[in-house]
Amino acid sequence: MMKPIAVTVGEPAGIGPELCARLAGYDDLPPLVLIGDPGLLAARAAALGMEFAAPAFDPARPAALSVLREPLDAPSRPGRLDAANARHVLRLLDRAVEGCRRGLFDAMVTAPVHKGIINEAGIPFTGHTEYLAARTGGHPVMMLASPTLRVALATTHLPLKAVAEAIDARLLERVVTTLHRDLARRFGIASPRILVCGLNPHAGEEGHLGREEIEIIEPVLARLRAGGMDLVGPLPADTLFNRDRLAEADAVLAMYHDQGLPVLKHASFGEAVNVTLGLPIIRTSVDHGTALALAGGGRASDGSLRAAIALADAMRRATAPG
């Protein structure tokens, strides 16, 4: 019997709590447990002219929607960040991870957090991906998935000047291996075909615009191809993302954040899902940030959150025995 999916409500001043409160209005979602402050959820729902009522989470009494209470550390107003709630935000993640590892939840879905205010509170934090990896012992690979495209990243939240130094054979082999394995394990793709971007313009122009493709990327891909992986590249990123090429692939591996994600978000913003591969648990998230300017106004779309829940549900079903 499948367990519920945990949903963390994210930064309390952002749009996460109101998007989560809206989930009570849908009858086509899998069983969910919202992790957050029930009073905050009720207040955000009331601001939208909605009622929010959900029972406390009880593993012995499953419900379509319940709440695992994690109280705020300070009152919260829409659009106004407060560093006093930074540790509250991280406790939401910790409780979701703990529940997944104990078998209370089959997966976790995260509403957006605000990296800046967590760091202002004196807590080093670069993002969900790295935080969850540290808590689970995983080796994360960040991938965004839309109905028509999947883009994974060799490096994630690094300054551009640090990217080339970070890409070495060990990192690239781990990322490609994780991507290939989880496309099979989590997405049910028996023999994934992956398109791999070069790092430099024109994939290095045969060494005239950089030698990373010749000295690092191609040797790694050659070794992994010899082991049976279907890998194409390194390819110039400016011509890789065309319809014909993508139609023959299951995923694209970009070398850095802004090489691949602008293309995907241009095509699918609001419908895409952020997936963390390489963890012992299933985790998906929205493709947007806290949108402080929209918080409390009822104008933010819940499309990406519902897509993240649907994908987490599909991933756990693909992973389930039998």
Secondary structure, 3 states (H helix, E strand, C coil): CCCCEEEECCCCCCCHHHHHHHHHHCCCCCCEEEEECHHHHHHHHHHCCCCCCCCECCCCCCCCEEEEECCCCCCCECCECCHHHHHHHHHHHHHHHHHHHHCCCCEEEECCCCHHHHHHCCCCCCCHHHHHHHHHCCCCEEEEECCCCEEEECCCCCCHHHHHHHCCHHHHHHHHHHHHHHHHHCCCCCCCEEEEECCCHHHHHHHCCCCHHHHHHHHHHHHHHHCCCEEEEEECHHHHCCHHHHHCCCEEEECCHHHHHHHHHHHHCCCCEEEEECCCCCEEEECCCCCHHHCCCCCCCCHHHHHHHHHHHHHHHHHCCC
